[in-house]
Amino acid sequence: MNQLLKDLLLAYKYGVKTLYYHNTRDGAEDVQGDLEEVVETADSDCEGGACKI
Protein backbone atom coordinates (compact mmCIF):
# COMPACT_ATOMS: atom_id res chain seq x y z
CA MET A 1 0.00 0.00 0.00
CA ASN A 2 2.87 2.32 0.82
CA GLN A 3 4.49 1.79 -2.59
CA LEU A 4 1.16 2.39 -4.35
CA LEU A 5 0.77 5.75 -2.64
CA LYS A 6 4.35 6.70 -3.52
CA ASP A 7 3.66 5.85 -7.15
CA LEU A 8 0.47 7.91 -7.08
CA LEU A 9 2.20 10.97 -5.66
CA LEU A 10 5.07 10.62 -8.12
CA ALA A 11 2.58 10.45 -11.00
CA TYR A 12 0.88 13.63 -9.81
CA LYS A 13 4.28 15.32 -9.49
CA TYR A 14 5.15 14.56 -13.11
CA GLY A 15 1.67 15.41 -14.40
CA VAL A 16 0.55 11.94 -15.46
CA LYS A 17 -3.01 12.27 -16.77
CA THR A 18 -4.29 8.83 -15.78
CA LEU A 19 -3.23 5.74 -13.89
CA TYR A 20 -5.75 3.54 -15.69
CA TYR A 21 -3.05 1.30 -17.15
CA HIS A 22 -0.94 1.31 -13.99
CA ASN A 23 0.13 -2.19 -12.97
CA THR A 24 0.04 -2.75 -9.25
CA ARG A 25 2.70 -4.77 -7.49
CA ASP A 26 0.47 -7.46 -6.03
CA GLY A 27 3.13 -10.15 -5.78
CA ALA A 28 1.63 -12.25 -8.56
CA GLU A 29 3.98 -13.72 -11.13
CA ASP A 30 3.49 -13.28 -14.86
CA VAL A 31 3.55 -16.98 -15.61
CA GLN A 32 1.92 -17.97 -18.87
CA GLY A 33 3.35 -21.48 -19.14
CA ASP A 34 -0.05 -23.09 -18.67
CA LEU A 35 -1.47 -21.58 -21.88
CA GLU A 36 -1.93 -23.96 -24.77
CA GLU A 37 0.05 -23.46 -27.94
CA VAL A 38 -2.15 -22.74 -30.97
CA VAL A 39 -1.08 -24.34 -34.21
CA GLU A 40 -2.80 -23.30 -37.43
CA THR A 41 -2.70 -25.47 -40.51
CA ALA A 42 -2.86 -24.11 -44.02
CA ASP A 43 -5.48 -25.47 -46.40
CA SER A 44 -4.19 -27.16 -49.52
CA ASP A 45 -7.33 -26.28 -51.52
CA CYS A 46 -5.59 -23.53 -53.51
CA GLU A 47 -5.15 -24.90 -57.00
CA GLY A 48 -3.87 -22.73 -59.80
CA GLY A 49 -3.31 -19.71 -57.56
CA ALA A 50 -7.02 -19.17 -56.75
CA CYS A 51 -8.00 -19.71 -53.14
CA LYS A 52 -11.45 -19.75 -51.61
CA ILE A 53 -12.25 -17.41 -48.77
CHARMM-style PDB file with segment names, atoms N, HN, CA, C and O in Angstrom:
ATOM      1  N   MET     1       0.829  -1.188   0.000  1.00  0.00      PROA
ATOM      2  CA  MET     1       0.000   0.000   0.000  1.00  0.00      PROA
ATOM      3  C   MET     1       0.873   1.251   0.000  1.00  0.00      PROA
ATOM      4  O   MET     1       0.560   2.240  -0.662  1.00  0.00      PROA
ATOM      5  N   ASN     2       1.954   1.194   0.738  1.00  0.00      PROA
ATOM      6  HN  ASN     2       2.208   0.390   1.276  1.00  0.00      PROA
ATOM      7  CA  ASN     2       2.870   2.322   0.818  1.00  0.00      PROA
ATOM      8  C   ASN     2       3.464   2.645  -0.553  1.00  0.00      PROA
ATOM      9  O   ASN     2       3.539   3.807  -0.951  1.00  0.00      PROA
ATOM     10  N   GLN     3       3.884   1.601  -1.266  1.00  0.00      PROA
ATOM     11  HN  GLN     3       3.823   0.656  -0.942  1.00  0.00      PROA
ATOM     12  CA  GLN     3       4.485   1.785  -2.586  1.00  0.00      PROA
ATOM     13  C   GLN     3       3.463   2.343  -3.577  1.00  0.00      PROA
ATOM     14  O   GLN     3       3.807   3.159  -4.433  1.00  0.00      PROA
ATOM     15  N   LEU     4       2.214   1.906  -3.464  1.00  0.00      PROA
ATOM     16  HN  LEU     4       1.934   1.244  -2.769  1.00  0.00      PROA
ATOM     17  CA  LEU     4       1.163   2.392  -4.349  1.00  0.00      PROA
ATOM     18  C   LEU     4       0.933   3.886  -4.159  1.00  0.00      PROA
ATOM     19  O   LEU     4       0.751   4.621  -5.130  1.00  0.00      PROA
ATOM     20  N   LEU     5       0.942   4.328  -2.919  1.00  0.00      PROA
ATOM     21  HN  LEU     5       1.090   3.732  -2.130  1.00  0.00      PROA
ATOM     22  CA  LEU     5       0.772   5.754  -2.641  1.00  0.00      PROA
ATOM     23  C   LEU     5       1.968   6.564  -3.135  1.00  0.00      PROA
ATOM     24  O   LEU     5       1.802   7.677  -3.634  1.00  0.00      PROA
ATOM     25  N   LYS     6       3.161   6.013  -2.998  1.00  0.00      PROA
ATOM     26  HN  LYS     6       3.296   5.109  -2.593  1.00  0.00      PROA
ATOM     27  CA  LYS     6       4.349   6.699  -3.517  1.00  0.00      PROA
ATOM     28  C   LYS     6       4.262   6.850  -5.030  1.00  0.00      PROA
ATOM     29  O   LYS     6       4.587   7.904  -5.577  1.00  0.00      PROA
ATOM     30  N   ASP     7       3.820   5.787  -5.701  1.00  0.00      PROA
ATOM     31  HN  ASP     7       3.556   4.931  -5.256  1.00  0.00      PROA
ATOM     32  CA  ASP     7       3.662   5.851  -7.153  1.00  0.00      PROA
ATOM     33  C   ASP     7       2.610   6.875  -7.556  1.00  0.00      PROA
ATOM     34  O   ASP     7       2.781   7.589  -8.544  1.00  0.00      PROA
ATOM     35  N   LEU     8       1.530   6.948  -6.799  1.00  0.00      PROA
ATOM     36  HN  LEU     8       1.391   6.368  -5.997  1.00  0.00      PROA
ATOM     37  CA  LEU     8       0.465   7.906  -7.082  1.00  0.00      PROA
ATOM     38  C   LEU     8       0.963   9.341  -6.945  1.00  0.00      PROA
ATOM     39  O   LEU     8       0.698  10.179  -7.807  1.00  0.00      PROA
ATOM     40  N   LEU     9       1.682   9.622  -5.867  1.00  0.00      PROA
ATOM     41  HN  LEU     9       1.897   8.942  -5.167  1.00  0.00      PROA
ATOM     42  CA  LEU     9       2.205  10.971  -5.661  1.00  0.00      PROA
ATOM     43  C   LEU     9       3.261  11.336  -6.700  1.00  0.00      PROA
ATOM     44  O   LEU     9       3.335  12.484  -7.138  1.00  0.00      PROA
ATOM     45  N   LEU    10       4.069  10.369  -7.090  1.00  0.00      PROA
ATOM     46  HN  LEU    10       4.009   9.437  -6.734  1.00  0.00      PROA
ATOM     47  CA  LEU    10       5.070  10.615  -8.124  1.00  0.00      PROA
ATOM     48  C   LEU    10       4.400  10.910  -9.469  1.00  0.00      PROA
ATOM     49  O   LEU    10       4.866  11.759 -10.229  1.00  0.00      PROA
ATOM     50  N   ALA    11       3.315  10.210  -9.753  1.00  0.00      PROA
ATOM     51  HN  ALA    11       2.936   9.521  -9.136  1.00  0.00      PROA
ATOM     52  CA  ALA    11       2.579  10.447 -10.996  1.00  0.00      PROA
ATOM     53  C   ALA    11       1.979  11.851 -11.009  1.00  0.00      PROA
ATOM     54  O   ALA    11       2.030  12.538 -12.029  1.00  0.00      PROA
ATOM     55  N   TYR    12       1.416  12.274  -9.891  1.00  0.00      PROA
ATOM     56  HN  TYR    12       1.375  11.716  -9.062  1.00  0.00      PROA
ATOM     57  CA  TYR    12       0.881  13.632  -9.808  1.00  0.00      PROA
ATOM     58  C   TYR    12       1.987  14.669  -9.947  1.00  0.00      PROA
ATOM     59  O   TYR    12       1.773  15.722 -10.548  1.00  0.00      PROA
ATOM     60  N   LYS    13       3.153  14.388  -9.406  1.00  0.00      PROA
ATOM     61  HN  LYS    13       3.327  13.533  -8.918  1.00  0.00      PROA
ATOM     62  CA  LYS    13       4.285  15.317  -9.487  1.00  0.00      PROA
ATOM     63  C   LYS    13       4.695  15.546 -10.933  1.00  0.00      PROA
ATOM     64  O   LYS    13       4.978  16.674 -11.336  1.00  0.00      PROA
ATOM     65  N   TYR    14       4.725  14.457 -11.719  1.00  0.00      PROA
ATOM     66  HN  TYR    14       4.495  13.540 -11.392  1.00  0.00      PROA
ATOM     67  CA  TYR    14       5.149  14.565 -13.113  1.00  0.00      PROA
ATOM     68  C   TYR    14       3.998  14.858 -14.070  1.00  0.00      PROA
ATOM     69  O   TYR    14       4.217  14.944 -15.279  1.00  0.00      PROA
ATOM     70  N   GLY    15       2.792  15.013 -13.563  1.00  0.00      PROA
ATOM     71  HN  GLY    15       2.615  14.943 -12.581  1.00  0.00      PROA
ATOM     72  CA  GLY    15       1.667  15.411 -14.396  1.00  0.00      PROA
ATOM     73  C   GLY    15       1.068  14.295 -15.230  1.00  0.00      PROA
ATOM     74  O   GLY    15       0.538  14.545 -16.312  1.00  0.00      PROA
ATOM     75  N   VAL    16       1.145  13.064 -14.739  1.00  0.00      PROA
ATOM     76  HN  VAL    16       1.575  12.860 -13.859  1.00  0.00      PROA
ATOM     77  CA  VAL    16       0.551  11.944 -15.464  1.00  0.00      PROA
ATOM     78  C   VAL    16      -0.964  12.127 -15.469  1.00  0.00      PROA
ATOM     79  O   VAL    16      -1.566  12.372 -14.423  1.00  0.00      PROA
ATOM     80  N   LYS    17      -1.578  12.009 -16.641  1.00  0.00      PROA
ATOM     81  HN  LYS    17      -1.089  11.809 -17.490  1.00  0.00      PROA
ATOM     82  CA  LYS    17      -3.006  12.266 -16.772  1.00  0.00      PROA
ATOM     83  C   LYS    17      -3.862  11.176 -16.136  1.00  0.00      PROA
ATOM     84  O   LYS    17      -4.869  11.477 -15.496  1.00  0.00      PROA
ATOM     85  N   THR    18      -3.474   9.919 -16.303  1.00  0.00      PROA
ATOM     86  HN  THR    18      -2.656   9.674 -16.822  1.00  0.00      PROA
ATOM     87  CA  THR    18      -4.292   8.829 -15.784  1.00  0.00      PROA
ATOM     88  C   THR    18      -3.410   7.681 -15.313  1.00  0.00      PROA
ATOM     89  O   THR    18      -2.304   7.481 -15.815  1.00  0.00      PROA
ATOM     90  N   LEU    19      -3.908   6.947 -14.362  1.00  0.00      PROA
ATOM     91  HN  LEU    19      -4.806   7.109 -13.954  1.00  0.00      PROA
ATOM     92  CA  LEU    19      -3.226   5.743 -13.895  1.00  0.00      PROA
ATOM     93  C   LEU    19      -4.056   4.512 -14.246  1.00  0.00      PROA
ATOM     94  O   LEU    19      -3.964   3.479 -13.581  1.00  0.00      PROA
ATOM     95  N   TYR    20      -4.865   4.631 -15.294  1.00  0.00      PROA
ATOM     96  HN  TYR    20      -4.939   5.470 -15.834  1.00  0.00      PROA
ATOM     97  CA  TYR    20      -5.750   3.540 -15.694  1.00  0.00      PROA
ATOM     98  C   TYR    20      -4.971   2.286 -16.047  1.00  0.00      PROA
ATOM     99  O   TYR    20      -5.393   1.179 -15.715  1.00  0.00      PROA
ATOM    100  N   TYR    21      -3.841   2.447 -16.716  1.00  0.00      PROA
ATOM    101  HN  TYR    21      -3.497   3.347 -16.987  1.00  0.00      PROA
ATOM    102  CA  TYR    21      -3.050   1.303 -17.147  1.00  0.00      PROA
ATOM    103  C   TYR    21      -1.923   0.971 -16.168  1.00  0.00      PROA
ATOM    104  O   TYR    21      -1.014   0.213 -16.504  1.00  0.00      PROA
ATOM    105  N   HSD    22      -1.978   1.521 -14.991  1.00  0.00      PROA
ATOM    106  HN  HSD    22      -2.716   2.137 -14.718  1.00  0.00      PROA
ATOM    107  CA  HSD    22      -0.937   1.310 -13.990  1.00  0.00      PROA
ATOM    108  C   HSD    22      -1.017  -0.109 -13.446  1.00  0.00      PROA
ATOM    109  O   HSD    22      -2.072  -0.538 -12.980  1.00  0.00      PROA
ATOM    110  N   ASN    23       0.081  -0.831 -13.504  1.00  0.00      PROA
ATOM    111  HN  ASN    23       0.938  -0.482 -13.883  1.00  0.00      PROA
ATOM    112  CA  ASN    23       0.134  -2.189 -12.973  1.00  0.00      PROA
ATOM    113  C   ASN    23       0.528  -2.134 -11.508  1.00  0.00      PROA
ATOM    114  O   ASN    23       1.554  -1.553 -11.155  1.00  0.00      PROA
ATOM    115  N   THR    24      -0.274  -2.730 -10.672  1.00  0.00      PROA
ATOM    116  HN  THR    24      -1.108  -3.202 -10.959  1.00  0.00      PROA
ATOM    117  CA  THR    24       0.041  -2.753  -9.252  1.00  0.00      PROA
ATOM    118  C   THR    24       0.980  -3.904  -8.947  1.00  0.00      PROA
ATOM    119  O   THR    24       0.979  -4.926  -9.633  1.00  0.00      PROA
ATOM    120  N   ARG    25       1.766  -3.727  -7.925  1.00  0.00      PROA
ATOM    121  HN  ARG    25       1.767  -2.898  -7.368  1.00  0.00      PROA
ATOM    122  CA  ARG    25       2.703  -4.767  -7.495  1.00  0.00      PROA
ATOM    123  C   ARG    25       1.991  -5.638  -6.467  1.00  0.00      PROA
ATOM    124  O   ARG    25       2.117  -5.411  -5.263  1.00  0.00      PROA
ATOM    125  N   ASP    26       1.254  -6.622  -6.932  1.00  0.00      PROA
ATOM    126  HN  ASP    26       1.152  -6.806  -7.910  1.00  0.00      PROA
ATOM    127  CA  ASP    26       0.471  -7.457  -6.026  1.00  0.00      PROA
ATOM    128  C   ASP    26       1.168  -8.754  -5.653  1.00  0.00      PROA
ATOM    129  O   ASP    26       0.596  -9.575  -4.936  1.00  0.00      PROA
ATOM    130  N   GLY    27       2.388  -8.952  -6.124  1.00  0.00      PROA
ATOM    131  HN  GLY    27       2.852  -8.284  -6.706  1.00  0.00      PROA
ATOM    132  CA  GLY    27       3.129 -10.150  -5.781  1.00  0.00      PROA
ATOM    133  C   GLY    27       2.851 -11.323  -6.692  1.00  0.00      PROA
ATOM    134  O   GLY    27       3.466 -12.378  -6.539  1.00  0.00      PROA
ATOM    135  N   ALA    28       1.942 -11.168  -7.634  1.00  0.00      PROA
ATOM    136  HN  ALA    28       1.442 -10.310  -7.759  1.00  0.00      PROA
ATOM    137  CA  ALA    28       1.628 -12.255  -8.563  1.00  0.00      PROA
ATOM    138  C   ALA    28       2.706 -12.325  -9.638  1.00  0.00      PROA
ATOM    139  O   ALA    28       3.258 -11.307 -10.056  1.00  0.00      PROA
ATOM    140  N   GLU    29       2.991 -13.539 -10.070  1.00  0.00      PROA
ATOM    141  HN  GLU    29       2.543 -14.366  -9.730  1.00  0.00      PROA
ATOM    142  CA  GLU    29       3.981 -13.724 -11.126  1.00  0.00      PROA
ATOM    143  C   GLU    29       3.295 -13.706 -12.487  1.00  0.00      PROA
ATOM    144  O   GLU    29       2.119 -14.052 -12.601  1.00  0.00      PROA
ATOM    145  N   ASP    30       4.024 -13.306 -13.503  1.00  0.00      PROA
ATOM    146  HN  ASP    30       4.979 -13.024 -13.410  1.00  0.00      PROA
ATOM    147  CA  ASP    30       3.494 -13.280 -14.859  1.00  0.00      PROA
ATOM    148  C   ASP    30       3.811 -14.586 -15.562  1.00  0.00      PROA
ATOM    149  O   ASP    30       4.533 -14.603 -16.559  1.00  0.00      PROA
ATOM    150  N   VAL    31       3.281 -15.661 -15.050  1.00  0.00      PROA
ATOM    151  HN  VAL    31       2.694 -15.647 -14.240  1.00  0.00      PROA
ATOM    152  CA  VAL    31       3.545 -16.983 -15.611  1.00  0.00      PROA
ATOM    153  C   VAL    31       2.456 -17.311 -16.615  1.00  0.00      PROA
ATOM    154  O   VAL    31       1.269 -17.295 -16.290  1.00  0.00      PROA
ATOM    155  N   GLN    32       2.870 -17.606 -17.833  1.00  0.00      PROA
ATOM    156  HN  GLN    32       3.834 -17.619 -18.097  1.00  0.00      PROA
ATOM    157  CA  GLN    32       1.917 -17.975 -18.870  1.00  0.00      PROA
ATOM    158  C   GLN    32       2.265 -19.336 -19.444  1.00  0.00      PROA
ATOM    159  O   GLN    32       1.922 -19.629 -20.589  1.00  0.00      PROA
ATOM    160  N   GLY    33       2.933 -20.164 -18.676  1.00  0.00      PROA
ATOM    161  HN  GLY    33       3.212 -19.927 -17.745  1.00  0.00      PROA
ATOM    162  CA  GLY    33       3.346 -21.478 -19.136  1.00  0.00      PROA
ATOM    163  C   GLY    33       2.196 -22.456 -19.272  1.00  0.00      PROA
ATOM    164  O   GLY    33       2.316 -23.468 -19.963  1.00  0.00      PROA
ATOM    165  N   ASP    34       1.073 -22.160 -18.611  1.00  0.00      PROA
ATOM    166  HN  ASP    34       0.976 -21.338 -18.050  1.00  0.00      PROA
ATOM    167  CA  ASP    34      -0.047 -23.086 -18.669  1.00  0.00      PROA
ATOM    168  C   ASP    34      -0.954 -22.854 -19.877  1.00  0.00      PROA
ATOM    169  O   ASP    34      -1.913 -23.600 -20.074  1.00  0.00      PROA
ATOM    170  N   LEU    35      -0.669 -21.842 -20.683  1.00  0.00      PROA
ATOM    171  HN  LEU    35       0.110 -21.237 -20.523  1.00  0.00      PROA
ATOM    172  CA  LEU    35      -1.468 -21.584 -21.877  1.00  0.00      PROA
ATOM    173  C   LEU    35      -1.128 -22.589 -22.966  1.00  0.00      PROA
ATOM    174  O   LEU    35       0.028 -22.977 -23.132  1.00  0.00      PROA
ATOM    175  N   GLU    36      -2.136 -22.998 -23.696  1.00  0.00      PROA
ATOM    176  HN  GLU    36      -3.076 -22.682 -23.562  1.00  0.00      PROA
ATOM    177  CA  GLU    36      -1.926 -23.959 -24.770  1.00  0.00      PROA
ATOM    178  C   GLU    36      -1.349 -23.265 -26.000  1.00  0.00      PROA
ATOM    179  O   GLU    36      -1.648 -22.103 -26.274  1.00  0.00      PROA
ATOM    180  N   GLU    37      -0.535 -23.986 -26.716  1.00  0.00      PROA
ATOM    181  HN  GLU    37      -0.292 -24.930 -26.493  1.00  0.00      PROA
ATOM    182  CA  GLU    37       0.048 -23.457 -27.938  1.00  0.00      PROA
ATOM    183  C   GLU    37      -0.924 -23.695 -29.087  1.00  0.00      PROA
ATOM    184  O   GLU    37      -1.403 -24.813 -29.278  1.00  0.00      PROA
ATOM    185  N   VAL    38      -1.216 -22.648 -29.850  1.00  0.00      PROA
ATOM    186  HN  VAL    38      -0.827 -21.740 -29.696  1.00  0.00      PROA
ATOM    187  CA  VAL    38      -2.152 -22.737 -30.966  1.00  0.00      PROA
ATOM    188  C   VAL    38      -1.361 -22.975 -32.243  1.00  0.00      PROA
ATOM    189  O   VAL    38      -0.434 -22.232 -32.564  1.00  0.00      PROA
ATOM    190  N   VAL    39      -1.739 -24.015 -32.959  1.00  0.00      PROA
ATOM    191  HN  VAL    39      -2.492 -24.619 -32.698  1.00  0.00      PROA
ATOM    192  CA  VAL    39      -1.079 -24.342 -34.215  1.00  0.00      PROA
ATOM    193  C   VAL    39      -2.122 -24.282 -35.319  1.00  0.00      PROA
ATOM    194  O   VAL    39      -3.127 -24.992 -35.279  1.00  0.00      PROA
ATOM    195  N   GLU    40      -1.871 -23.421 -36.309  1.00  0.00      PROA
ATOM    196  HN  GLU    40      -1.055 -22.844 -36.341  1.00  0.00      PROA
ATOM    197  CA  GLU    40      -2.798 -23.299 -37.430  1.00  0.00      PROA
ATOM    198  C   GLU    40      -2.238 -24.061 -38.620  1.00  0.00      PROA
ATOM    199  O   GLU    40      -1.039 -24.020 -38.895  1.00  0.00      PROA
ATOM    200  N   THR    41      -3.117 -24.750 -39.314  1.00  0.00      PROA
ATOM    201  HN  THR    41      -4.091 -24.783 -39.091  1.00  0.00      PROA
ATOM    202  CA  THR    41      -2.697 -25.474 -40.507  1.00  0.00      PROA
ATOM    203  C   THR    41      -3.239 -24.768 -41.736  1.00  0.00      PROA
ATOM    204  O   THR    41      -4.357 -24.253 -41.727  1.00  0.00      PROA
ATOM    205  N   ALA    42      -2.453 -24.751 -42.773  1.00  0.00      PROA
ATOM    206  HN  ALA    42      -1.545 -25.169 -42.780  1.00  0.00      PROA
ATOM    207  CA  ALA    42      -2.863 -24.114 -44.024  1.00  0.00      PROA
ATOM    208  C   ALA    42      -3.645 -25.113 -44.866  1.00  0.00      PROA
ATOM    209  O   ALA    42      -3.307 -26.295 -44.927  1.00  0.00      PROA
ATOM    210  N   ASP    43      -4.694 -24.619 -45.511  1.00  0.00      PROA
ATOM    211  HN  ASP    43      -4.968 -23.659 -45.462  1.00  0.00      PROA
ATOM    212  CA  ASP    43      -5.480 -25.473 -46.396  1.00  0.00      PROA
ATOM    213  C   ASP    43      -4.741 -25.674 -47.707  1.00  0.00      PROA
ATOM    214  O   ASP    43      -4.096 -24.758 -48.218  1.00  0.00      PROA
ATOM    215  N   SER    44      -4.841 -26.869 -48.239  1.00  0.00      PROA
ATOM    216  HN  SER    44      -5.365 -27.613 -47.824  1.00  0.00      PROA
ATOM    217  CA  SER    44      -4.192 -27.156 -49.522  1.00  0.00      PROA
ATOM    218  C   SER    44      -5.209 -27.135 -50.659  1.00  0.00      PROA
ATOM    219  O   SER    44      -5.030 -27.826 -51.662  1.00  0.00      PROA
ATOM    220  N   ASP    45      -6.280 -26.344 -50.509  1.00  0.00      PROA
ATOM    221  HN  ASP    45      -6.425 -25.782 -49.694  1.00  0.00      PROA
ATOM    222  CA  ASP    45      -7.331 -26.275 -51.520  1.00  0.00      PROA
ATOM    223  C   ASP    45      -7.073 -25.200 -52.567  1.00  0.00      PROA
ATOM    224  O   ASP    45      -7.948 -24.920 -53.386  1.00  0.00      PROA
ATOM    225  N   CYS    46      -5.899 -24.600 -52.556  1.00  0.00      PROA
ATOM    226  HN  CYS    46      -5.189 -24.828 -51.890  1.00  0.00      PROA
ATOM    227  CA  CYS    46      -5.595 -23.533 -53.508  1.00  0.00      PROA
ATOM    228  C   CYS    46      -4.916 -24.142 -54.736  1.00  0.00      PROA
ATOM    229  O   CYS    46      -3.715 -24.411 -54.735  1.00  0.00      PROA
ATOM    230  N   GLU    47      -5.703 -24.348 -55.765  1.00  0.00      PROA
ATOM    231  HN  GLU    47      -6.679 -24.129 -55.766  1.00  0.00      PROA
ATOM    232  CA  GLU    47      -5.155 -24.905 -56.996  1.00  0.00      PROA
ATOM    233  C   GLU    47      -5.104 -23.824 -58.061  1.00  0.00      PROA
ATOM    234  O   GLU    47      -6.085 -23.109 -58.267  1.00  0.00      PROA
ATOM    235  N   GLY    48      -4.007 -23.702 -58.717  1.00  0.00      PROA
ATOM    236  HN  GLY    48      -3.211 -24.283 -58.549  1.00  0.00      PROA
ATOM    237  CA  GLY    48      -3.873 -22.735 -59.800  1.00  0.00      PROA
ATOM    238  C   GLY    48      -3.794 -21.300 -59.322  1.00  0.00      PROA
ATOM    239  O   GLY    48      -4.026 -20.385 -60.113  1.00  0.00      PROA
ATOM    240  N   GLY    49      -3.477 -21.070 -58.066  1.00  0.00      PROA
ATOM    241  HN  GLY    49      -3.289 -21.813 -57.424  1.00  0.00      PROA
ATOM    242  CA  GLY    49      -3.311 -19.712 -57.558  1.00  0.00      PROA
ATOM    243  C   GLY    49      -4.589 -19.074 -57.061  1.00  0.00      PROA
ATOM    244  O   GLY    49      -4.539 -17.964 -56.531  1.00  0.00      PROA
ATOM    245  N   ALA    50      -5.747 -19.732 -57.210  1.00  0.00      PROA
ATOM    246  HN  ALA    50      -5.788 -20.634 -57.640  1.00  0.00      PROA
ATOM    247  CA  ALA    50      -7.017 -19.170 -56.745  1.00  0.00      PROA
ATOM    248  C   ALA    50      -7.424 -19.880 -55.460  1.00  0.00      PROA
ATOM    249  O   ALA    50      -7.556 -21.104 -55.435  1.00  0.00      PROA
ATOM    250  N   CYS    51      -7.616 -19.128 -54.420  1.00  0.00      PROA
ATOM    251  HN  CYS    51      -7.508 -18.134 -54.440  1.00  0.00      PROA
ATOM    252  CA  CYS    51      -7.999 -19.710 -53.136  1.00  0.00      PROA
ATOM    253  C   CYS    51      -9.406 -19.264 -52.769  1.00  0.00      PROA
ATOM    254  O   CYS    51      -9.830 -18.162 -53.116  1.00  0.00      PROA
ATOM    255  N   LYS    52     -10.113 -20.120 -52.074  1.00  0.00      PROA
ATOM    256  HN  LYS    52      -9.768 -21.015 -51.792  1.00  0.00      PROA
ATOM    257  CA  LYS    52     -11.448 -19.749 -51.612  1.00  0.00      PROA
ATOM    258  C   LYS    52     -11.334 -19.046 -50.262  1.00  0.00      PROA
ATOM    259  O   LYS    52     -10.415 -19.302 -49.484  1.00  0.00      PROA
ATOM    260  N   ILE    53     -12.257 -18.184 -50.012  1.00  0.00      PROA
ATOM    261  HN  ILE    53     -13.003 -17.975 -50.643  1.00  0.00      PROA
ATOM    262  CA  ILE    53     -12.254 -17.409 -48.774  1.00  0.00      PROA
ATOM    263  C   ILE    53     -13.172 -18.069 -47.773  1.00  0.00      PROA
ATOM    264  OT1 ILE    53     -13.320 -17.578 -46.654  1.00  0.00      PROA
TER     265      ILE     53
END
